[in-house]
């Protein structure tokens, strides 16, 4: 199986390259996802079986100021990738986010209705999911991850999440990617247990200070924890079949 990865130099993409030997990961210079012709040319040349679309504009605060750029990367870029996937008969594995949910209840399941979104980044990622569904074969992976080390002096105790550090999440994503052609689900939640961002931060930055989302300078959802029961069952099945 030939795998092509977008966003290979990013936080998740860098981890996936180590976990998926032989993956084709074109640079931005080699394939600009905002340019349909660039995407089509490279994907038709490589003809992958699976395209992992991890490239995205992810700066939540800056997205409020750079809305056009955020939309172009997250939505228009995904449209180009989905069209190219169809052109070569590839399956699209689209990396999405827990922010597609409002954060009003938490423990969101795959079939729960997304929205209403609370910031512009979230809007673009929700629309990008619909763009990804234009691929005849698609798998949308909703997840959330931090760098290997918590990067901020303050972490919010009133933001609840299932996110984890990228070195924890990436192996789970890689497992789903390796067996994407055998996975029948169209949406999966891959994350860990529900916790506050503050509790997560303390695991690797014990001196982190406790804060609240009112300090963020951008609207943040209160509880976007994901229910991962469907993935846990599937992962056990993969392991039982010797696929892990």
N, C-alpha and C positions, 0 to 999 in steps of 0.2 A: 504494500500500500504506500503510495506516495503522498506526503503531507506537505502543504504549503502554508506558511505562517506569516500573517501580517503583524506589524508591530514587534518584530523580533528584537529590537533594541530596547524595548520598554521593560518595565518591571516584571510583568508576567512573561512576556516573550523571551526575555533572557533566561529565565528559569526553564521554560519549556524547551528551549534549544538544548539545554543540558540533559533533559529528560527524554527527548525524542530524537535519538541519533539519526542523522540523515535527513532531517527536516529541511526543506527549502525555505529560507527566510530572506527574501529580497530586502535590500535597503530602500529608504525613501527615494534615493536617486535612481534606483533600478525600477521601482514601481511606486508611483504617486497615486494613492488611493482616491484622491480628489480629481484625477484625470482619467476619464473612462477609457480613452484609447491606450493609455499606459497600462492600466489594469488588464484590459482585454489582451493586449499583445503579450504580456509576460505570462499570464495564466494559460493562454492558448499555446505558448511555447513549452511551458512546463507540464501542462495537462495533469494536474494532481488528481488524486481520488478524493481527497479531503482538503478543504481550505479552512484553516483556523483563523478567524478574524478577530485578532486581539488589538489591533491598532485603534486608538481612540483619543479624543481630547478629554482629559480627565480632571483638569483643574477646576473644581467646583466654583470657587470664588471668582476666578478670572473669566469663567464662562459668562458671568453676568455682564462683563464689559466687552467680551469678544464673542458676541452671540453669532455673528456671521461665520467666523472661523470655526466655532464649536459645531454649528449646524452642518457646515460643509464637510468637516471631517467625520462626524458621527453619523449623520443621516445620508448625505450625498455619497460619501465614501462607501457606506454599507450597500447602498443601491448598486454602485458599480461592481462591488464584489459579488453580490447576489446574481447580477446579470451574467457576469463572467463565469460563475459557478455553473449556471444553467447551460452556458455555451459549450462547456467541456464535460457536462454530466457529473460534476463533482458534488459532494455533500458539503454544505456550509455549516461549520460549527462557529456560532456567533457568541462572543463573550459579552454578556450583559451585566446588569447591576441590580442590587437590592433597591436602589433609589427609584426604580420604576413604581414602587409602592408609596402610598401617602405617609406611612409611619404612624398611623392612628391606632393600629391594633397589634402588629407584630405576628410572628409565627405564620408568615404567609406561605401558602401552598402554591404549587405551580398553576393550579386552575383558578386561583383568586383573581379578581378583576384588578388590574393595575390602576394607579392614579387615585385621586388627583395629585399630580406631582407638585413638589414644593419649591423647585428651583429650575433654572434653565438647563443646566447640565442634565438633570433628570428627564426633562422634556425631550431632549435630543436622544437620549438612550431609549426612551419608550418608543419614539417614532422609529428609531433604528431597529428595534425588534420587529416592527411591521415590515420594514424594508428587508430584513433578513428572511422573513416568511415568504418573500417573493421567490426565493430559491426553492426549486421543486423538492429537493432533499435538504432538510435543515434540522439543526439541533441548537437550541438556544440555551446557553448555560448562564444562569444568574448566579453571581458570586460577589465577593467583596474581599479585598486584601490590602495589607499594609506592607511597606518595605520590611526587610528583615529586622531592622531596628526602628523603634518608634522615633519619629523625627522631630517631635514638638515638645516644648517644655510643659505644656498644659494639655490635658485630655478631659473630655466631657463625660461626666457621670450620668447625665440625663439623656444621652444618646445610646439606645440599645441596638445591638447588632449581632449578626452571626459571623462577621468578618474575622479573619485571622491573618497571621503573617504570611507573606507570599511563599515562603519555603514550606509552609504547612498546606496551603491551598494548591500550589502548582502540581504536586504529584497526583492529587485527585483529578485535576483537570486533565493531566496527561493520560491518566487511565481512561477517562471518558473519550479522549481523542483517539487513542490507540484502537478503541473498539467502536468508534462512531458509526461505522457501517453496519454494525450489528445492533445498535441501540434504536429501538422503535419510538421512544419518547420524542416529542418535539420540543419540550421544555424540561429542564432539570435544575434543581437548586443544589449547588455544591458549596458548602460552607461548614462552619462548626457550631458549637452550642451558643445559645443566647447569653449575652453579657453586655456590660457597658463598655464603651470605648476606654474609659478610665481603667477598668479592670484588665482589659486587654493590654493597655499600655504598661501597666505595672509589671507584667510578666517579663518584660525585657528592658524596662526603664524604671527601676524601683523608686527613683527620686522624682518621677513625674508629678506635677501639681494637678490637683483636681479643679476642674472648671465646669461651666455649663454652656449649652449651645447658644445662649444669649450673647456670648462673647465672640461668636464665630464671624460676624460681619456678613453672613449670608444665611438664608433660611435653610435649616436642616430638619429632616424628618426625625420624629422622636423614637420610633421603634420599627426598624425595618428588618428585624430578625426573620430568617427564612426557615421554614420547615424543610428538613432534609431527609425525611423518611423515605421518599421514593428513591433517592440516590443511595441511601444506606442499604436498602433491599437489593438494588441492582448491583451495587459494589460487592455485596456478599455473594451474589450469583456469579459474577465475573471471577471472583477469587475461587469459588467452588468449582468452576469449570477450568481452573488453571490459567485464566486469562490475566490475572493481576501480575 
